[in-house]
């Protein structure tokens, strides 16, 4: 069995070809986690800057541009653009939540609603 956090444990009866394919998937999953962690480190900096500049946590114009850009990238890469958009929206919702938390913390717990957000 391959053990550790970087690869899932595979029973001995799993054929080698399947084990190798799954090992590749495990490596990609690990890379995705590290990439997402780095992305959230960067968006935390953005959230701090927005809070210091008294900007709203959400930027709908940028979000629309990012959706269009990632849909085009997805199509170019052979990935379903609808899936890519859903994935991005999921990430952006979490980022906005983090930005709201940062802004709330910096204002001493006095929540400030961003325009267009409920």
C-alpha positions as CSV (number, residue, x, y, z in Angstrom):
1,X,0.0,0.0,0.0
2,X,1.0,3.6,-0.7
3,X,0.6,5.6,2.5
4,X,0.8,9.2,3.6
5,X,-1.2,12.4,3.1
6,X,0.0,12.9,-0.5
7,X,-1.5,9.7,-1.8
8,X,-4.6,7.7,-0.9
9,X,-4.0,4.2,0.5
10,X,-4.7,1.5,-2.1
11,X,-5.4,-2.1,-1.3
12,X,-2.8,-4.6,-2.7
13,X,-5.4,-6.1,-5.1
14,X,-5.7,-2.8,-7.1
15,X,-4.1,-3.4,-10.5
16,X,-0.8,-1.5,-11.1
17,X,-2.2,0.5,-14.0
18,X,-5.1,1.8,-11.9
19,X,-2.8,2.4,-9.0
20,X,-0.5,4.5,-11.2
21,X,-3.4,6.5,-12.6
22,X,-4.7,7.2,-9.1
23,X,-1.3,8.2,-7.9
24,X,-1.2,10.8,-10.7
25,X,-4.7,12.0,-9.6
26,X,-3.5,12.2,-6.0
27,X,-0.5,14.3,-7.0
28,X,-2.8,16.7,-8.9
29,X,-5.1,16.9,-6.0
30,X,-2.2,17.8,-3.7
31,X,-1.0,20.4,-6.1
32,X,-4.6,21.9,-6.3
33,X,-4.7,22.2,-2.5
34,X,-1.3,24.0,-2.4
35,X,-2.4,26.3,-5.3
36,X,-5.6,27.1,-3.5
37,X,-3.8,27.8,-0.3
38,X,-1.5,30.2,-2.1
39,X,-4.5,31.8,-3.8
40,X,-6.1,32.4,-0.5
41,X,-2.9,33.9,0.9
42,X,-2.9,36.4,-1.9
43,X,-6.6,37.2,-1.6
44,X,-6.1,37.8,2.1
45,X,-3.7,40.5,1.2
46,X,-6.3,41.9,-1.2
47,X,-8.9,41.8,1.6
48,X,-6.6,43.7,3.9
49,X,-5.9,46.3,1.3
50,X,-9.6,46.7,0.5
51,X,-10.4,47.1,4.2
52,X,-7.6,49.8,4.6
53,X,-8.9,51.6,1.6
54,X,-12.5,51.3,2.7
55,X,-13.4,49.4,-0.5
56,X,-16.3,46.9,-0.6
57,X,-15.4,43.2,-0.2
58,X,-17.0,42.4,-3.5
59,X,-16.0,43.8,-7.0
60,X,-18.8,42.6,-9.4
61,X,-17.0,44.1,-12.4
62,X,-13.8,42.2,-11.8
63,X,-15.8,39.1,-11.0
64,X,-17.6,39.3,-14.3
65,X,-14.3,39.8,-16.2
66,X,-12.8,36.8,-14.4
67,X,-15.7,34.6,-15.2
68,X,-15.4,35.5,-18.9
69,X,-11.6,35.0,-18.8
70,X,-11.8,31.6,-17.1
71,X,-14.6,30.4,-19.3
72,X,-12.4,31.1,-22.4
73,X,-9.4,29.4,-20.7
74,X,-11.6,26.4,-19.9
75,X,-12.8,26.1,-23.5
76,X,-9.2,26.4,-24.7
77,X,-8.1,23.7,-22.3
78,X,-11.0,21.3,-23.1
79,X,-12.7,21.8,-19.7
80,X,-16.4,22.4,-19.4
81,X,-16.7,26.2,-19.1
82,X,-19.9,25.8,-17.0
83,X,-17.9,23.8,-14.5
84,X,-15.1,26.3,-14.6
85,X,-17.5,29.1,-13.9
86,X,-19.2,27.2,-11.0
87,X,-15.7,26.5,-9.5
88,X,-14.7,30.1,-9.8
89,X,-17.9,31.3,-8.2
90,X,-17.5,28.9,-5.3
91,X,-14.0,30.3,-4.7
92,X,-15.1,33.9,-5.1
93,X,-17.9,33.5,-2.6
94,X,-15.4,32.2,-0.1
95,X,-13.0,35.0,-0.8
96,X,-15.8,37.6,-0.4
97,X,-16.7,36.0,2.9
98,X,-13.1,36.3,4.1
99,X,-13.0,39.9,2.9
100,X,-16.1,40.7,4.9
101,X,-14.6,39.1,8.0
102,X,-11.4,41.1,7.6
103,X,-13.4,44.4,7.1
104,X,-15.6,43.5,10.1
105,X,-12.5,42.8,12.3
106,X,-10.8,46.1,11.2
107,X,-14.0,48.1,12.0
108,X,-14.2,46.7,15.5
109,X,-17.1,44.4,14.8
110,X,-19.3,47.0,13.1
111,X,-20.4,45.2,9.9
112,X,-20.4,47.3,6.8
113,X,-22.6,46.0,3.9
114,X,-21.1,46.2,0.5
115,X,-23.3,47.8,-2.2
116,X,-25.4,45.1,-3.9
117,X,-24.8,42.5,-1.1
118,X,-27.4,41.2,1.3
